[in-house]
Amino acid sequence: MGAAESGEKKDSLQPFSADAISTELVSSGSISSGEALELYEHSELAQLGVLAHNVRQEKVPGDAVTYLIDRNINYTNVCNSDCSFCGFYRPRSDHPESYLLTRDELRVKIE
Protein backbone atom coordinates (compact mmCIF):
# COMPACT_ATOMS: atom_id res chain seq x y z
CA MET A 1 0.00 0.00 0.00
CA GLY A 2 1.41 3.37 -1.05
CA ALA A 3 1.49 6.57 0.97
CA ALA A 4 -1.57 7.93 -0.84
CA GLU A 5 -3.64 4.85 -0.04
CA SER A 6 -2.69 4.71 3.63
CA GLY A 7 -3.10 8.43 4.24
CA GLU A 8 0.54 8.76 5.29
CA LYS A 9 2.12 12.15 4.92
CA LYS A 10 5.48 12.67 3.26
CA ASP A 11 6.16 15.46 5.71
CA SER A 12 4.16 17.23 8.37
CA LEU A 13 3.00 20.00 6.01
CA GLN A 14 1.60 18.36 2.86
CA PRO A 15 -0.05 14.97 2.44
CA PHE A 16 0.90 13.17 -0.74
CA SER A 17 -2.02 12.78 -3.10
CA ALA A 18 -1.35 10.85 -6.28
CA ASP A 19 -4.96 11.42 -7.27
CA ALA A 20 -4.67 15.20 -6.95
CA ILE A 21 -1.43 15.28 -8.92
CA SER A 22 -2.89 12.90 -11.53
CA THR A 23 -5.96 15.12 -11.89
CA GLU A 24 -3.75 18.17 -12.37
CA LEU A 25 -1.69 16.31 -14.97
CA VAL A 26 -4.78 15.25 -16.91
CA SER A 27 -6.41 18.69 -16.76
CA SER A 28 -3.37 20.88 -17.47
CA GLY A 29 -1.06 18.48 -19.31
CA SER A 30 1.84 19.22 -17.01
CA ILE A 31 2.97 19.10 -13.41
CA SER A 32 5.88 20.59 -11.51
CA SER A 33 9.16 18.75 -11.11
CA GLY A 34 8.37 18.39 -7.40
CA GLU A 35 5.02 16.78 -8.18
CA ALA A 36 6.68 14.47 -10.71
CA LEU A 37 9.17 13.43 -8.04
CA GLU A 38 6.31 12.76 -5.62
CA LEU A 39 4.65 10.50 -8.18
CA TYR A 40 7.91 8.73 -8.94
CA GLU A 41 8.73 8.11 -5.28
CA HIS A 42 5.26 7.21 -4.00
CA SER A 43 3.08 5.87 -6.80
CA GLU A 44 2.66 2.34 -8.00
CA LEU A 45 4.43 1.53 -11.25
CA ALA A 46 1.16 0.67 -12.98
CA GLN A 47 -0.27 4.09 -12.09
CA LEU A 48 2.80 5.82 -13.51
CA GLY A 49 2.46 3.78 -16.69
CA VAL A 50 -1.19 4.77 -17.12
CA LEU A 51 -0.38 8.45 -16.56
CA ALA A 52 2.55 8.33 -19.01
CA HIS A 53 0.39 6.59 -21.61
CA ASN A 54 -2.36 9.18 -21.24
CA VAL A 55 0.07 12.09 -21.62
CA ARG A 56 1.64 10.43 -24.66
CA GLN A 57 -1.81 9.93 -26.21
CA GLU A 58 -2.48 13.65 -25.78
CA LYS A 59 0.84 14.64 -27.34
CA VAL A 60 1.14 11.90 -29.99
CA PRO A 61 -2.17 10.12 -30.59
CA GLY A 62 -2.25 6.58 -31.91
CA ASP A 63 -0.78 3.22 -31.14
CA ALA A 64 2.65 3.58 -32.73
CA VAL A 65 5.33 4.31 -30.15
CA THR A 66 9.00 4.70 -31.02
CA TYR A 67 12.09 5.28 -28.97
CA LEU A 68 15.43 6.74 -29.94
CA ILE A 69 18.72 5.86 -28.36
CA ASP A 70 20.94 8.85 -28.94
CA ARG A 71 24.63 8.17 -28.57
CA ASN A 72 27.43 10.62 -28.85
CA ILE A 73 30.61 8.67 -28.32
CA ASN A 74 33.53 10.91 -27.52
CA TYR A 75 36.53 9.26 -29.15
CA THR A 76 38.86 11.87 -27.69
CA ASN A 77 38.84 14.68 -25.17
CA VAL A 78 41.70 16.56 -26.83
CA CYS A 79 40.48 19.88 -28.21
CA ASN A 80 42.01 23.17 -29.27
CA SER A 81 38.87 25.34 -29.12
CA ASP A 82 39.52 26.41 -25.52
CA CYS A 83 35.85 27.10 -24.75
CA SER A 84 35.48 28.86 -21.42
CA PHE A 85 32.45 26.75 -20.40
CA CYS A 86 33.86 23.28 -21.18
CA GLY A 87 35.23 21.25 -18.32
CA PHE A 88 35.55 18.11 -20.45
CA TYR A 89 38.38 18.78 -22.87
CA ARG A 90 42.11 18.55 -22.37
CA PRO A 91 44.29 21.03 -24.29
CA ARG A 92 47.06 18.69 -25.44
CA SER A 93 47.44 15.07 -26.43
CA ASP A 94 50.29 14.74 -23.91
CA HIS A 95 48.10 15.96 -21.02
CA PRO A 96 47.93 13.21 -18.35
CA GLU A 97 44.11 13.04 -18.57
CA SER A 98 43.80 13.15 -22.36
CA TYR A 99 42.65 10.11 -24.32
CA LEU A 100 42.07 8.90 -27.85
CA LEU A 101 40.05 5.71 -28.22
CA THR A 102 41.29 3.01 -30.54
CA ARG A 103 38.98 1.51 -33.17
CA ASP A 104 38.57 -1.57 -30.98
CA GLU A 105 37.57 0.58 -27.98
CA LEU A 106 35.06 2.42 -30.20
CA ARG A 107 33.55 -0.90 -31.36
CA VAL A 108 33.06 -1.96 -27.74
CA LYS A 109 31.28 1.33 -26.91
CA ILE A 110 29.06 1.02 -30.00
CA GLU A 111 27.91 -2.50 -29.10
Secondary structure, DSSP 8 states (H G I E B T S, - for coil): --HHHHT-BSSSS-B--HHHHHHHHHHHS---HHHHHHHHHHS-HHHHHHHHHHHHHHHS-SS-----------SB-B-SS--TT-SS-BS-TTSTT--B--HHHHHHHH-
